[in-house]
Amino acid sequence: MLEPSHNDELPPIPGKRYFTIGEVSELCAVKPHVLRYWEQEFPQINPVKRRGNRRYYQRQDVLMIRHIRALLYEQGFTIGGARLRLSGDEAREETTQYRQLIRQTVAELEDVLQVLRK
């Protein structure tokens, strides 16, 4: 668990394209070795690797790490529970997008039918 001194609000994420592991560590209040471990446990974290296997995280990675941190440290999830929660969140998001697409297609088909009936 985090010490009470680490419960402060996290710093804002700068408008950069890539972040080093050290920068992400500071932005998310998580040590670099924990970030490397989480990469193995959560497929949602996928930094770009360049020269010498150096990691470069993008903004969506930083946001995902903050979300994982909140699940583990603030909401008390286990690694497995957080993994399931995240996969459930992704499935719900895909389902919502799919339903919106279906609604849009049905509305378009109804418009076409109205035109054909005239």
N, C-alpha and C positions, 0 to 999 in steps of 0.2 A: 504494500500500500504506500501511497505517497505520504510524506510527512505533512503536517498542517501548513508548514511554510510554503509548500508547493501548490496549495489549493487556490492561489491567486489566479486571476484571469490570464490566459495565455496572450503573448504579444501578437500584434496584427501581422498578417502575412504580407511581406513586401511584394510589389508588382514585378517580380522577376520571373523568368521562364524556367530556370533550373536552380536547384538548391543542393548544396553538398550535404553529406550526412551530418556534419557538425552543425550546420545551420538548421537543419530539420530537428536535430536534437534539442537545440535551444528553443526553436519555435513551438515544439510540442512538449517540452519538459520531460523528455525521455532520453535515456543514455543511448549512445550509438550501438552498443552490443544488443540492446533490447530491440532497436529498429531492425538490425540484421536478423534477429530471431523471429520477429513478427513477419518479416518478408517470407520466411519459410512456412509460417503458420497461416498467413492470410494471402491468398492469391490476388486480392484486390490491390495490394501494394506491389508495384512493379517499376522500380526505378530503372532508368536508362543506365547501362554500364558502358563505360568508355575505357580509354587507356589504363592499363594496369588494374582492370576490374573496379575502377572508381565508380561510385554510385552518384547519380544525379537525379534527384527527385523533382517531379513537376508539381504544380499547385494542387491538382486532384489527389496526388499521393499524400501531400501534407494534410489536406482536409480529411482524407480517409484515416490517416494515422491519428489525428485528433479525435475522430469519431471512435476509433478502436480504443484509444486511451480512456475516453469517457466511459465506454462500455465496461472496460476492465477495472479502472481505478475509482470511478465515481458510482457506477451502477452495480458493481460487484459481480459481473459476469466472469465465468471461467474462460479460458482460451477457446475451448470447444463450444461453449455457449455463445460467445461472441461471434465465432465463425458461423454458427447456425443462424444467429440473428441477422448477420450481414447477408447471408445467402437468401434468407427469407425476405429481407428488404429489397434485394435485387429482383427476386421473383415477383414481389408485389408491384414494383416499379414497371417491370416488363408487362405484367398483366394489365396494369392501368394504361400503359401506352397501347397495348393491343386492343383494349376495349374502346379507347378513343378512336383508333383507326377504324374499327368496325362501325362505330356510330357515324363517323364521317362518311364511310362508304355507303352505309344504308341511306343516309340523307341524300347523297348524290344520286343513288339509284331511284329514290322516291321522286327527285326532281326530274330525272329522265323519264320515269313512268308518267308523270303529269304532262310532260311535253308530248309524249307519244299518244296519250289519250285524247288530246285536243284535236 
